[in-house]
Amino acid sequence: MTARPPKDPMLGLDMPYSEALERYIGVDPKELQANIAQSKKKKPPGGKKKKRAPPGKKVKDRKVISMREAHMSLKRRGLV
């Protein structure tokens, strides 16, 4: 007997073949080219920056820390 080579996965889709085929058929080639061109455009440097609070004004958003870090902080201060 000869050993058979391992089977390749069919398509590796997370959906039924019929649904994948329907989606493929429903794609407009012009729309696809526009999306490819848009994804190739270089994005501007920088990005959205957070606004800083003016000096002397309290910031509402506090730094999020884990429960363990909070407990250790209280323990160091002698509050626990």
N, CA, C and O atoms as a GROMACS GRO file, in nm:
protein
  320
    1MET      N    1   0.084  -0.119   0.000
    1MET     CA    2   0.000   0.000   0.000
    1MET      C    3   0.087   0.125   0.000
    1MET      O    4   0.194   0.128   0.062
    2THR      N    5   0.042   0.224  -0.068
    2THR     CA    6   0.116   0.350  -0.073
    2THR      C    7   0.048   0.450   0.020
    2THR      O    8  -0.074   0.448   0.038
    3ALA      N    9   0.128   0.537   0.077
    3ALA     CA   10   0.073   0.640   0.167
    3ALA      C   11   0.009   0.751   0.084
    3ALA      O   12   0.065   0.796  -0.016
    4ARG      N   13  -0.106   0.794   0.128
    4ARG     CA   14  -0.175   0.903   0.060
    4ARG      C   15  -0.125   1.037   0.114
    4ARG      O   16  -0.097   1.050   0.233
    5PRO      N   17  -0.113   1.135   0.027
    5PRO     CA   18  -0.074   1.267   0.076
    5PRO      C   19  -0.188   1.327   0.158
    5PRO      O   20  -0.304   1.296   0.134
    6PRO      N   21  -0.155   1.414   0.257
    6PRO     CA   22  -0.262   1.474   0.338
    6PRO      C   23  -0.353   1.561   0.253
    6PRO      O   24  -0.309   1.625   0.157
    7LYS      N   25  -0.479   1.563   0.289
    7LYS     CA   26  -0.577   1.643   0.214
    7LYS      C   27  -0.559   1.791   0.247
    7LYS      O   28  -0.535   1.829   0.362
    8ASP      N   29  -0.572   1.873   0.144
    8ASP     CA   30  -0.569   2.017   0.164
    8ASP      C   31  -0.708   2.061   0.208
    8ASP      O   32  -0.807   2.005   0.163
    9PRO      N   33  -0.716   2.163   0.294
    9PRO     CA   34  -0.848   2.214   0.328
    9PRO      C   35  -0.913   2.273   0.202
    9PRO      O   36  -0.846   2.334   0.119
   10MET      N   37  -1.042   2.255   0.190
   10MET     CA   38  -1.112   2.295   0.067
   10MET      C   39  -1.086   2.443   0.034
   10MET      O   40  -1.012   2.474  -0.059
   11LEU      N   41  -1.146   2.530   0.107
   11LEU     CA   42  -1.125   2.673   0.086
   11LEU      C   43  -1.089   2.745   0.216
   11LEU      O   44  -1.040   2.858   0.213
   12GLY      N   45  -1.112   2.683   0.328
   12GLY     CA   46  -1.084   2.745   0.457
   12GLY      C   47  -1.181   2.858   0.490
   12GLY      O   48  -1.142   2.956   0.553
   13LEU      N   49  -1.306   2.845   0.448
   13LEU     CA   50  -1.406   2.950   0.474
   13LEU      C   51  -1.479   2.923   0.605
   13LEU      O   52  -1.495   2.808   0.647
   14ASP      N   53  -1.522   3.032   0.668
   14ASP     CA   54  -1.602   3.022   0.789
   14ASP      C   55  -1.751   3.028   0.759
   14ASP      O   56  -1.832   3.052   0.849
   15MET      N   57  -1.788   3.008   0.634
   15MET     CA   58  -1.928   3.015   0.594
   15MET      C   59  -1.955   2.906   0.491
   15MET      O   60  -1.861   2.852   0.432
   16PRO      N   61  -2.080   2.874   0.471
   16PRO     CA   62  -2.112   2.773   0.370
   16PRO      C   63  -2.067   2.817   0.231
   16PRO      O   64  -2.062   2.936   0.200
   17TYR      N   65  -2.035   2.720   0.148
   17TYR     CA   66  -1.988   2.748   0.013
   17TYR      C   67  -2.090   2.829  -0.066
   17TYR      O   68  -2.054   2.921  -0.140
   18SER      N   69  -2.217   2.795  -0.052
   18SER     CA   70  -2.321   2.866  -0.129
   18SER      C   71  -2.327   3.013  -0.092
   18SER      O   72  -2.343   3.098  -0.180
   19GLU      N   73  -2.313   3.044   0.037
   19GLU     CA   74  -2.314   3.185   0.079
   19GLU      C   75  -2.192   3.259   0.025
   19GLU      O   76  -2.203   3.373  -0.020
   20ALA      N   77  -2.077   3.195   0.028
   20ALA     CA   78  -1.955   3.257  -0.026
   20ALA      C   79  -1.968   3.284  -0.175
   20ALA      O   80  -1.926   3.388  -0.224
   21LEU      N   81  -2.028   3.189  -0.246
   21LEU     CA   82  -2.048   3.206  -0.390
   21LEU      C   83  -2.144   3.320  -0.419
   21LEU      O   84  -2.121   3.398  -0.512
   22GLU      N   85  -2.252   3.332  -0.341
   22GLU     CA   86  -2.347   3.442  -0.360
   22GLU      C   87  -2.279   3.577  -0.336
   22GLU      O   88  -2.303   3.672  -0.410
   23ARG      N   89  -2.196   3.584  -0.235
   23ARG     CA   90  -2.126   3.711  -0.207
   23ARG      C   91  -2.030   3.745  -0.320
   23ARG      O   92  -2.019   3.861  -0.360
   24TYR      N   93  -1.959   3.644  -0.371
   24TYR     CA   94  -1.864   3.667  -0.479
   24TYR      C   95  -1.936   3.716  -0.605
   24TYR      O   96  -1.889   3.807  -0.672
   25ILE      N   97  -2.050   3.656  -0.635
   25ILE     CA   98  -2.126   3.694  -0.754
   25ILE      C   99  -2.182   3.835  -0.740
   25ILE      O  100  -2.192   3.908  -0.838
   26GLY      N  101  -2.217   3.875  -0.617
   26GLY     CA  102  -2.278   4.005  -0.596
   26GLY      C  103  -2.182   4.122  -0.592
   26GLY      O  104  -2.225   4.236  -0.576
   27VAL      N  105  -2.051   4.098  -0.605
   27VAL     CA  106  -1.952   4.206  -0.598
   27VAL      C  107  -1.945   4.276  -0.733
   27VAL      O  108  -1.935   4.212  -0.838
   28ASP      N  109  -1.949   4.410  -0.729
   28ASP     CA  110  -1.937   4.490  -0.849
   28ASP      C  111  -1.787   4.517  -0.872
   28ASP      O  112  -1.721   4.572  -0.784
   29PRO      N  113  -1.731   4.480  -0.988
   29PRO     CA  114  -1.587   4.498  -1.013
   29PRO      C  115  -1.541   4.644  -1.001
   29PRO      O  116  -1.430   4.670  -0.956
   30LYS      N  117  -1.626   4.739  -1.042
   30LYS     CA  118  -1.589   4.880  -1.032
   30LYS      C  119  -1.574   4.922  -0.886
   30LYS      O  120  -1.482   4.994  -0.849
   31GLU      N  121  -1.667   4.874  -0.805
   31GLU     CA  122  -1.663   4.906  -0.663
   31GLU      C  123  -1.538   4.844  -0.598
   31GLU      O  124  -1.477   4.906  -0.512
   32LEU      N  125  -1.502   4.726  -0.640
   32LEU     CA  126  -1.385   4.658  -0.588
   32LEU      C  127  -1.258   4.736  -0.621
   32LEU      O  128  -1.171   4.753  -0.536
   33GLN      N  129  -1.246   4.782  -0.745
   33GLN     CA  130  -1.129   4.861  -0.785
   33GLN      C  131  -1.120   4.991  -0.706
   33GLN      O  132  -1.011   5.034  -0.669
   34ALA      N  133  -1.235   5.054  -0.680
   34ALA     CA  134  -1.236   5.179  -0.602
   34ALA      C  135  -1.189   5.154  -0.459
   34ALA      O  136  -1.115   5.235  -0.404
   35ASN      N  137  -1.230   5.043  -0.400
   35ASN     CA  138  -1.188   5.011  -0.264
   35ASN      C  139  -1.038   4.980  -0.257
   35ASN      O  140  -0.971   5.018  -0.161
   36ILE      N  141  -0.986   4.913  -0.359
   36ILE     CA  142  -0.843   4.883  -0.363
   36ILE      C  143  -0.763   5.012  -0.376
   36ILE      O  144  -0.663   5.030  -0.307
   37ALA      N  145  -0.807   5.102  -0.463
   37ALA     CA  146  -0.737   5.230  -0.482
   37ALA      C  147  -0.740   5.313  -0.354
   37ALA      O  148  -0.642   5.378  -0.319
   38GLN      N  149  -0.853   5.311  -0.284
   38GLN     CA  150  -0.866   5.388  -0.160
   38GLN      C  151  -0.775   5.331  -0.051
   38GLN      O  152  -0.719   5.407   0.028
   39SER      N  153  -0.761   5.200  -0.045
   39SER     CA  154  -0.678   5.140   0.058
   39SER      C  155  -0.529   5.163   0.033
   39SER      O  156  -0.449   5.157   0.126
   40LYS      N  157  -0.491   5.188  -0.092
   40LYS     CA  158  -0.351   5.212  -0.124
   40LYS      C  159  -0.307   5.356  -0.096
   40LYS      O  160  -0.187   5.384  -0.093
   41LYS      N  161  -0.402   5.447  -0.076
   41LYS     CA  162  -0.367   5.586  -0.050
   41LYS      C  163  -0.293   5.597   0.082
   41LYS      O  164  -0.324   5.528   0.179
   42LYS      N  165  -0.194   5.685   0.083
   42LYS     CA  166  -0.116   5.706   0.205
   42LYS      C  167  -0.196   5.792   0.301
   42LYS      O  168  -0.253   5.894   0.263
   43LYS      N  169  -0.200   5.747   0.426
   43LYS     CA  170  -0.273   5.823   0.527
   43LYS      C  171  -0.187   5.938   0.576
   43LYS      O  172  -0.065   5.926   0.581
   44PRO      N  173  -0.248   6.051   0.614
   44PRO     CA  174  -0.170   6.166   0.659
   44PRO      C  175  -0.097   6.135   0.790
   44PRO      O  176  -0.147   6.057   0.872
   45PRO      N  177   0.020   6.195   0.810
   45PRO     CA  178   0.093   6.171   0.933
   45PRO      C  179   0.019   6.228   1.053
   45PRO      O  180  -0.066   6.316   1.040
   46GLY      N  181   0.053   6.178   1.168
   46GLY     CA  182  -0.014   6.226   1.290
   46GLY      C  183  -0.136   6.143   1.317
   46GLY      O  184  -0.131   6.020   1.322
   47GLY      N  185  -0.242   6.209   1.334
   47GLY     CA  186  -0.367   6.141   1.364
   47GLY      C  187  -0.443   6.224   1.467
   47GLY      O  188  -0.411   6.340   1.491
   48LYS      N  189  -0.541   6.162   1.526
   48LYS     CA  190  -0.618   6.232   1.626
   48LYS      C  191  -0.537   6.241   1.755
   48LYS      O  192  -0.487   6.140   1.805
   49LYS      N  193  -0.525   6.360   1.807
   49LYS     CA  194  -0.454   6.379   1.933
   49LYS      C  195  -0.554   6.415   2.041
   49LYS      O  196  -0.655   6.482   2.016
   50LYS      N  197  -0.525   6.369   2.162
   50LYS     CA  198  -0.612   6.400   2.274
   50LYS      C  199  -0.592   6.544   2.316
   50LYS      O  200  -0.480   6.596   2.315
   51LYS      N  201  -0.700   6.608   2.354
   51LYS     CA  202  -0.691   6.745   2.402
   51LYS      C  203  -0.641   6.744   2.546
   51LYS      O  204  -0.684   6.662   2.627
   52ARG      N  205  -0.552   6.834   2.575
   52ARG     CA  206  -0.500   6.845   2.710
   52ARG      C  207  -0.588   6.940   2.790
   52ARG      O  208  -0.642   7.037   2.737
   53ALA      N  209  -0.600   6.909   2.918
   53ALA     CA  210  -0.676   6.997   3.006
   53ALA      C  211  -0.592   7.120   3.037
   53ALA      O  212  -0.471   7.110   3.052
   54PRO      N  213  -0.655   7.236   3.046
   54PRO     CA  214  -0.580   7.356   3.082
   54PRO      C  215  -0.520   7.341   3.222
   54PRO      O  216  -0.574   7.268   3.305
   55PRO      N  217  -0.409   7.411   3.249
   55PRO     CA  218  -0.347   7.400   3.381
   55PRO      C  219  -0.444   7.442   3.491
   55PRO      O  220  -0.517   7.540   3.477
   56GLY      N  221  -0.444   7.368   3.598
   56GLY     CA  222  -0.530   7.401   3.711
   56GLY      C  223  -0.669   7.341   3.702
   56GLY      O  224  -0.749   7.357   3.794
   57LYS      N  225  -0.700   7.275   3.594
   57LYS     CA  226  -0.832   7.215   3.580
   57LYS      C  227  -0.820   7.064   3.595
   57LYS      O  228  -0.729   7.003   3.539
   58LYS      N  229  -0.912   7.004   3.670
   58LYS     CA  230  -0.908   6.861   3.692
   58LYS      C  231  -0.955   6.786   3.567
   58LYS      O  232  -1.046   6.830   3.496
   59VAL      N  233  -0.892   6.674   3.543
   59VAL     CA  234  -0.928   6.591   3.430
   59VAL      C  235  -1.030   6.487   3.477
   59VAL      O  236  -1.010   6.423   3.581
   60LYS      N  237  -1.138   6.471   3.403
   60LYS     CA  238  -1.243   6.377   3.444
   60LYS      C  239  -1.200   6.232   3.420
   60LYS      O  240  -1.229   6.145   3.502
   61ASP      N  241  -1.130   6.207   3.310
   61ASP     CA  242  -1.088   6.070   3.279
   61ASP      C  243  -0.965   6.036   3.362
   61ASP      O  244  -0.861   6.102   3.351
   62ARG      N  245  -0.977   5.933   3.443
   62ARG     CA  246  -0.864   5.888   3.522
   62ARG      C  247  -0.799   5.770   3.455
   62ARG      O  248  -0.860   5.700   3.374
   63LYS      N  249  -0.673   5.747   3.490
   63LYS     CA  250  -0.601   5.633   3.436
   63LYS      C  251  -0.662   5.506   3.493
   63LYS      O  252  -0.686   5.497   3.614
   64VAL      N  253  -0.688   5.409   3.409
   64VAL     CA  254  -0.748   5.283   3.452
   64VAL      C  255  -0.635   5.190   3.496
   64VAL      O  256  -0.540   5.168   3.422
   65ILE      N  257  -0.648   5.137   3.618
   65ILE     CA  258  -0.549   5.043   3.669
   65ILE      C  259  -0.620   4.916   3.714
   65ILE      O  260  -0.742   4.915   3.735
   66SER      N  261  -0.544   4.811   3.727
   66SER     CA  262  -0.604   4.684   3.766
   66SER      C  263  -0.641   4.687   3.914
   66SER      O  264  -0.592   4.771   3.990
   67MET      N  265  -0.728   4.595   3.953
   67MET     CA  266  -0.770   4.588   4.094
   67MET      C  267  -0.650   4.556   4.183
   67MET      O  268  -0.642   4.606   4.295
   68ARG      N  269  -0.559   4.473   4.134
   68ARG     CA  270  -0.442   4.437   4.214
   68ARG      C  271  -0.355   4.560   4.238
   68ARG      O  272  -0.308   4.583   4.349
   69GLU      N  273  -0.332   4.639   4.132
   69GLU     CA  274  -0.252   4.760   4.147
   69GLU      C  275  -0.317   4.858   4.245
   69GLU      O  276  -0.248   4.920   4.325
   70ALA      N  277  -0.448   4.870   4.238
   70ALA     CA  278  -0.518   4.960   4.329
   70ALA      C  279  -0.505   4.911   4.473
   70ALA      O  280  -0.483   4.990   4.565
   71HIS      N  281  -0.518   4.780   4.493
   71HIS     CA  282  -0.507   4.724   4.628
   71HIS      C  283  -0.365   4.744   4.682
   71HIS      O  284  -0.349   4.780   4.799
   72MET      N  285  -0.263   4.721   4.600
   72MET     CA  286  -0.125   4.738   4.644
   72MET      C  287  -0.096   4.884   4.677
   72MET      O  288  -0.022   4.913   4.771
   73SER      N  289  -0.155   4.975   4.601
   73SER     CA  290  -0.136   5.117   4.627
   73SER      C  291  -0.196   5.155   4.762
   73SER      O  292  -0.134   5.228   4.840
   74LEU      N  293  -0.316   5.106   4.790
   74LEU     CA  294  -0.380   5.134   4.920
   74LEU      C  295  -0.301   5.069   5.033
   74LEU      O  296  -0.290   5.126   5.142
   75LYS      N  297  -0.248   4.953   5.008
   75LYS     CA  298  -0.170   4.880   5.110
   75LYS      C  299  -0.042   4.957   5.145
   75LYS      O  300  -0.005   4.966   5.262
   76ARG      N  301   0.024   5.012   5.042
   76ARG     CA  302   0.145   5.092   5.065
   76ARG      C  303   0.116   5.215   5.149
   76ARG      O  304   0.198   5.255   5.232
   77ARG      N  305   0.000   5.274   5.128
   77ARG     CA  306  -0.038   5.393   5.205
   77ARG      C  307  -0.088   5.359   5.343
   77ARG      O  308  -0.109   5.448   5.426
   78GLY      N  309  -0.107   5.231   5.370
   78GLY     CA  310  -0.155   5.189   5.502
   78GLY      C  311  -0.304   5.203   5.519
   78GLY      O  312  -0.352   5.211   5.632
   79LEU      N  313  -0.379   5.206   5.412
   79LEU     CA  314  -0.523   5.223   5.420
   79LEU      C  315  -0.597   5.088   5.419
   79LEU      O  316  -0.718   5.084   5.439
   80VAL      N  317  -0.525   4.982   5.397
   80VAL     CA  318  -0.588   4.849   5.396
   80VAL      C  319  -0.521   4.764   5.499
   80VAL      O  320  -0.558   4.648   5.516
   0.00000   0.00000   0.00000
